[in-house]
Amino acid sequence: MVQGLNATGLQVVMDVVYNHTAAHGQAATSVLDKVVPGYYQRLSATGAVESSTCCSNTATEHAMMEKLMIDSVLTRARDYKVNGFRFDLMGHHSLENMQRLRSALDALTVSRDGVDGRSIYLYGEGWNFGEVANDARFVQATQLNLAGTGIGSFSDRLRDAVRGGGPFDDNPRVQGFGSGLFTDANGDAVNGTVEEQRTRLLHLQDPGQARPGGQPPRLLVPRLQRRDRGRQ
């Protein structure tokens, strides 16, 4: 499949989940905890398996769990030629985990391994929460810690600027520049007055990109929307 997609000019990014398993202990679907009980899963101070990921958390800060993660990613990169990897809840892994993986991928060469590992993209969800939050157990692979590593992270700020409010917000009707802020008001007072909406739209479109002479950036979204309406 990867070969066929590559042949059409497409690249394949694999969504990988190493931060938790479906179960632990002696459950029917438990695997790692049956190999070495209490080693592969992350435990609390009382010995309970942590579950901040909504499942049974793993402990990639332990050497063999990190090795499992790195070895399996290398197999998919080397033998299946996967072009990139998107890490679920990457902030639950340590920065060292991800940097060692980045180095291991960079060491893959076309002559020896059939793939240029430096071209393989690594990125993920660099969120900061759970028992590891604020670098409590190790320096996390979160947005704030990834600068200069060559590892990418989702940006919740860009996401919210485009989308606006989400289903888990106190008020999900907050609008962003991709959901009608300033041009198609949904009527909710949370979005403020017309002038407040315009001000926020300018801010979301990055005021740092001001044009010469101190002029604010153009309102790209309203202009595009008016053009679309004209075609309709």
Protein Blocks (a to p, Z undefined) as FASTA:
>chain_A
ZZmmmmnopacdddddfkbcfbecjbfkbcklmmmghklpccdfkopacfklopacddfk
bmklmmmmmmmmmmmmmmnopabdcdehkllpcfklmmmmmmmmmmpcfklnopafklpc
cdddfbdedjlgghlmbccddfklmgonlpacddfklmmmmnopafkbmblmbccfknog
hjlcghiaklopfklmmmmmmmmnopmlpcehhiacddfklmmmmmmmmmZZ
